[in-house]
Every structure is written in structure tokens, then in C-alpha cells.
Amino acid sequence: MAPSILVVEDDEAIASGLARVLDAQGYVVARVGRGRAALESAADPGLALVVLDLGLPDIDGIDVCRRLRAARPELRILILTARDEELDVVAGLDAGADDYLVKPFRLSELLARVRAHLRSVTAVEPEEHPPLRAGDVVVDRGARRAWRRDDELALRPKEFDLLALLVAHSGRVVTRERIMGEVWDTDWMGSTKTLDTHVLTLRQKLGPPEPITTLRGVGYRFDAP
């Protein structure tokens, strides 16, 4: 069965356009224009991805995102926003979004993001893969759980994938291009700002001492504490 996508957008022109494009790609698409309706629709167990506009008329999109994440931890959430201030983007990611696009955006970029998130939903990690270890950080790819010392980390899906990639190559530089290709999409064409915000929140969750080193213009390296 084709993946199910919920478009939450109160602008009829934008919503209908997104629905047509996604439907043409073979996805099962539902549309709602309000936050309350989005929360009700999220009860559908077949729902894999929510494309969520933050400027909703009844409930602020950040709150909708937070409530969706609490109700469905496995759900992929891609937020759409006209708010291009970094604090608004970080607020959306902190609320539980996996990714974001700032309006206006290219449909090709939207479709690339959708494909990437839906691939991660259907990907199955081989059970025989042992947990990854680097210093006091342990990443269990099969269970999709991670710990630092004895504390389990509350990671969003893309944060987990990012941490797993960095830990798997501990002590070595992982380029920005490789991260975007493996964690987000192999034919990535957009900005890597979403990577920077994910690294920021991942650092906050890992806490001190800082294990992720930035190599400006190149990428990141995980240095085992």
C-alpha cells in the first residue's frame, strides 16, 4: 500500500496544489486546514508523514507539532513556514519536527524531502548489527535507541540517524554532503541549514563534554569522550 501523507494547510490554493503533486507521485493524500482536524487525523495508524503549515487559524502550528509528536513518536513531521527567522525554525524542530521548508519553496525540493522521510520509515535495520559505541555513547540501531552514560537520549528520527552516522565514523570527518545524502536524501539540492539546526539540538541533548566537532566548510567529527 502507498504511504499515507496528511497535508495540514489552511490556504486552499497551496493545499490543493500540494495534494495534486503528492497524489501524482502515488501517495495516499489527505488534507485538513485546521490544527484540531490534524490532531484527529493523526489517529490513523497508516499515516506516515505530516506536511504541517505553522500558520494555522485555530491552533499555533508549533503546538500542533508538539502534540503530534507526543501522540505519535514514530510519525515523520515536515513543517512549512513563512517564518524564516532561525529561532522560529529551532522552535519547530524543538517541538518535534523532523525537517522544515521555508515558503516559497520548490516542489522538487519538497518531493526530495518527502521521499527521504518515507524511505526512513520503511527502512529496516538488520538485526545482526551490533550497537555502536564511542566513548560513553551507545547507539542501538535495531531498537533505534541511544544513551550517553546511563541516560537514554530522547531523539527525533533524524537526530538519531545523524548521531548513528557520526558515531559509526567516530574520530573521522563526515562531510556535510555525505550527511545530507545518507540522513536526508541522496539527490539533495537544497540548503543544509536543517543540518546545522539538527546538530545544535543534538549537542544540547548530548550535553557536556562536547563530543561533536565542527570543521567549517567541511563537516563534523564525533570525538569519543
Helices and strands as residue ranges (DSSP letters): E 4-8, H 12-24, E 28-32, H 35-41, E 47-53, H 61-71, E 76-81, H 86-94, E 99-102, H 107-122, E 132-134, E 137-140, E 145-148, E 151-152, H 157-168, E 173-175, H 176-179, I 180-184, H 193-206, E 212-215, E 219-222
